[in-house]
Amino acid sequence: MGRLVPAVTRALDILELFLDGDGTLSAPEITRRLGLPRTTVHELVTTLAARSYLVQVPDQPGRYRLGVRPYQLGSRYAEQLDLAAEGQQVARSVAETCDETVHVAILEGMDVIYIAKVDSTHAVRMVSAAGRRLPAHCTSVGKMLLASLPEDALAARLSGDQPLAAMTDNSCTDPAELRRHLATVRERGIAVEQRESNPDVNCVAAPVRDTTGKVVAALSISVPTIRWSDERQAELEELAAKGAGELSVRLGHRRRNV
């Protein structure tokens, strides 16, 4: 590995400061936060502004915000992202941690489509495949994705009071009951399926977000009932949330500081 160039490192440190707060900073604020010499900050900010990485804030002399160049680079990065490929890598990492089957799925209408999958090494495990389609309301990934929809989009999918299709005796078939359940999923940020798509399998799922914060997929961990318990559920909920968070970061999402 080559030597890091101090000037480049400092310039990147300056750019990353703009990810927090209101997105604007003055040279004195940058100097204080990074502990750099004032002349160094002035030279770096001047250079970054000359290359459109920073621009001065209109009507606020001496304050800067990110320029168009970081946006252009970010857009090019986003164009090269492949949700299925990124999902497969993260699913593999999660599966190696828990040794259970991990899926990444997207929503299409009232169905989910699995776009990535890594199997457990256990002899008893969930049998499925990438590309498989299942009713969303019967799966943890599907419930997570339905719960993340805007109200009008959800209403369009759950219009009327006709019973929903059942995959097992535990499947939720009442649209009103499903809505109540989705409200809980939305509040918790985690979806749980208990033998609703397969009589011998339980699942947990967490949301995957893109650079805008929109939920674009969900990551789930599926466990045969013989290995399921309250303690195991809690462990896997935490792991699913962590895995979904990692995939979200790969897609450009960045959690906002509260």
C-alpha positions in Angstrom: 0.0 0.0 0.0 1.3 3.4 -1.0 1.9 6.4 1.3 -1.2 8.6 2.0 -0.8 12.2 0.7 -1.5 14.6 3.6 -2.9 17.4 1.4 -5.4 15.0 -0.2 -6.4 13.6 3.1 -7.0 17.1 4.5 -9.1 18.1 1.5 -11.2 15.0 1.9 -11.6 15.7 5.6 -12.9 19.1 4.7 -15.4 17.7 2.2 -16.7 15.2 4.7 -17.4 17.9 7.3 -20.2 19.1 5.0 -22.1 15.8 5.5 -23.3 17.0 9.0 -25.2 19.9 10.2 -27.0 22.3 7.8 -24.4 21.6 5.1 -22.7 25.0 5.2 -19.4 26.0 6.9 -17.0 28.9 7.1 -13.2 28.7 6.9 -12.8 29.5 10.6 -15.3 26.7 11.5 -13.3 24.2 9.4 -10.1 25.4 11.0 -11.5 24.8 14.5 -13.1 21.5 13.8 -10.1 20.0 12.0 -7.3 21.7 14.0 -5.5 22.7 10.9 -3.5 26.0 10.3 -5.7 28.8 9.0 -3.5 29.3 5.9 -3.7 25.6 5.1 -7.5 25.7 5.3 -7.7 28.8 3.2 -5.6 27.2 0.4 -7.5 24.0 0.5 -10.9 25.7 0.4 -9.8 28.0 -2.4 -8.6 24.9 -4.4 -11.8 23.0 -3.8 -13.9 25.9 -4.8 -11.9 26.4 -8.0 -12.7 22.8 -8.9 -16.4 23.1 -8.1 -16.2 20.8 -5.1 -17.3 23.8 -2.9 -19.2 27.0 -3.7 -19.8 30.1 -1.7 -23.3 30.4 -0.2 -25.2 33.2 -1.8 -25.7 36.3 0.5 -23.5 34.6 3.1 -19.9 35.8 2.5 -17.3 33.5 3.8 -19.6 30.4 4.0 -19.4 27.4 1.7 -21.5 24.4 0.7 -20.9 21.5 -1.5 -20.6 22.2 -5.2 -21.8 20.3 -8.2 -18.7 18.1 -8.6 -19.5 15.8 -5.6 -23.1 15.4 -6.9 -21.7 14.4 -10.3 -19.4 11.8 -8.8 -22.1 10.5 -6.6 -24.5 10.1 -9.5 -21.9 8.2 -11.5 -21.3 5.9 -8.5 -25.1 5.3 -8.2 -25.3 4.4 -11.9 -22.8 1.6 -11.4 -24.6 0.1 -8.4 -26.2 -3.3 -8.8 -28.7 -4.0 -6.0 -28.7 -7.8 -6.6 -24.9 -8.0 -6.7 -24.5 -5.8 -3.6 -27.3 -7.7 -1.9 -25.6 -11.0 -2.6 -22.4 -9.8 -1.0 -24.1 -8.6 2.1 -26.3 -11.6 2.4 -23.2 -13.8 2.3 -21.7 -11.9 5.1 -24.8 -12.1 7.2 -25.2 -15.8 6.5 -21.6 -16.5 7.6 -22.4 -14.8 10.9 -25.6 -16.6 11.8 -25.5 -19.7 9.5 -29.1 -19.3 8.5 -30.7 -18.6 5.1 -30.6 -14.9 4.1 -32.6 -13.2 1.4 -32.8 -9.8 -0.2 -36.1 -9.0 -1.9 -37.9 -6.3 -3.8 -41.6 -5.5 -4.0 -43.7 -5.8 -7.2 -47.3 -5.2 -6.8 -48.5 -7.5 -4.0 -45.6 -9.9 -4.5 -42.0 -10.0 -3.4 -39.2 -11.2 -5.7 -36.1 -12.6 -4.2 -33.0 -11.1 -5.9 -30.3 -12.5 -3.7 -30.0 -15.6 -1.5 -27.4 -17.4 0.6 -28.2 -20.8 2.1 -27.5 -22.0 5.6 -25.1 -24.9 5.9 -27.5 -26.8 8.3 -29.1 -30.0 7.0 -32.5 -28.5 8.0 -32.9 -25.2 6.2 -35.3 -23.2 4.1 -35.5 -24.2 0.5 -35.9 -21.3 -1.9 -34.1 -19.6 -4.8 -33.3 -16.2 -6.2 -36.0 -15.1 -8.6 -38.8 -16.8 -6.7 -42.0 -14.8 -6.2 -44.2 -15.0 -3.1 -47.2 -13.0 -1.8 -45.8 -10.1 0.1 -48.3 -10.3 3.0 -47.1 -13.8 3.8 -43.4 -13.0 4.2 -41.3 -10.8 6.5 -39.6 -9.1 3.6 -43.0 -8.4 2.0 -44.5 -7.0 5.2 -41.4 -4.8 5.6 -41.8 -3.5 2.1 -45.6 -3.0 2.3 -45.2 -1.1 5.6 -42.7 1.3 3.9 -45.1 2.3 1.2 -46.8 5.7 1.2 -50.4 5.5 2.3 -51.8 6.0 -1.2 -49.6 3.3 -2.7 -50.6 0.9 0.1 -54.3 1.7 -0.3 -54.1 0.9 -4.0 -52.7 -2.5 -3.2 -55.2 -3.2 -0.4 -58.3 -1.8 -1.9 -61.5 -3.7 -1.1 -62.2 -6.2 1.6 -61.6 -9.4 -0.3 -59.6 -12.0 1.7 -56.0 -12.3 0.8 -54.5 -15.6 -0.4 -53.2 -17.9 2.3 -50.0 -20.0 2.1 -50.4 -21.6 5.5 -52.9 -21.7 8.3 -51.0 -18.8 9.9 -51.2 -16.5 6.9 -52.9 -13.2 7.5 -55.9 -13.0 5.0 -57.8 -10.0 6.4 -56.7 -6.7 4.8 -57.8 -4.7 7.9 -55.7 -7.0 10.2 -52.8 -6.8 7.8 -53.0 -3.0 8.0 -52.8 -3.1 11.8 -49.8 -5.4 11.6 -48.1 -3.2 9.1 -48.5 -0.3 11.5 -46.5 -2.2 14.1 -43.9 -3.1 11.6 -43.6 0.5 10.6 -43.2 1.5 14.2 -40.6 -1.1 15.1 -38.6 -1.0 11.8 -38.5 -4.8 11.9 -40.9 -7.4 10.3 -41.5 -10.9 11.7 -43.1 -13.8 9.9 -44.1 -16.8 12.0 -44.8 -19.8 9.8 -46.9 -17.7 7.4 -45.3 -18.7 4.1 -43.9 -22.0 5.2 -45.4 -24.0 8.2 -41.9 -24.9 9.3 -40.1 -21.5 9.0 -39.9 -18.2 10.8 -38.3 -15.1 9.4 -37.2 -11.5 10.4 -36.6 -8.7 8.0 -35.3 -5.1 8.0 -35.5 -2.3 5.4 -32.8 -1.4 2.8 -32.7 2.2 1.8 -31.2 4.0 -1.2 -29.3 7.3 -1.2 -32.6 9.3 -1.0 -33.7 7.3 2.1 -36.4 5.4 0.2 -36.9 1.8 1.1 -36.0 -0.2 -2.1 -35.6 -3.7 -0.7 -35.6 -5.7 2.5 -33.2 -8.2 3.9 -34.4 -11.2 5.8 -33.1 -14.2 7.8 -35.1 -17.4 7.7 -34.9 -20.0 10.5 -36.6 -23.4 10.8 -39.0 -23.6 13.7 -36.8 -26.1 15.5 -34.1 -23.4 15.9 -36.4 -20.6 16.7 -36.8 -19.0 20.1 -37.5 -15.6 21.6 -33.7 -15.2 22.3 -32.9 -16.3 18.8 -35.4 -13.9 17.3 -33.9 -11.0 19.2 -30.4 -11.9 17.9 -31.5 -12.2 14.3 -33.6 -9.0 14.4 -30.4 -7.2 15.4 -28.3 -8.9 12.8 -30.9 -8.3 10.0 -31.0 -4.6 10.9 -27.2 -4.5 10.8 -27.1 -6.3 7.5 -29.8 -4.1 5.9 -28.0 -1.0 7.2 -24.7 -2.2 5.6 -26.5 -2.8 2.3 -28.1 0.6 2.5 -24.7 2.3 3.0 -23.5 0.4 -0.1 -26.4 2.0 -2.0 -25.4 5.4 -0.8 -27.8 5.9 2.2 -26.4 7.8 5.1 -28.2 8.0 8.4 -29.0 11.5 9.5 -27.8 12.5 13.0 -30.8 13.2 15.3 
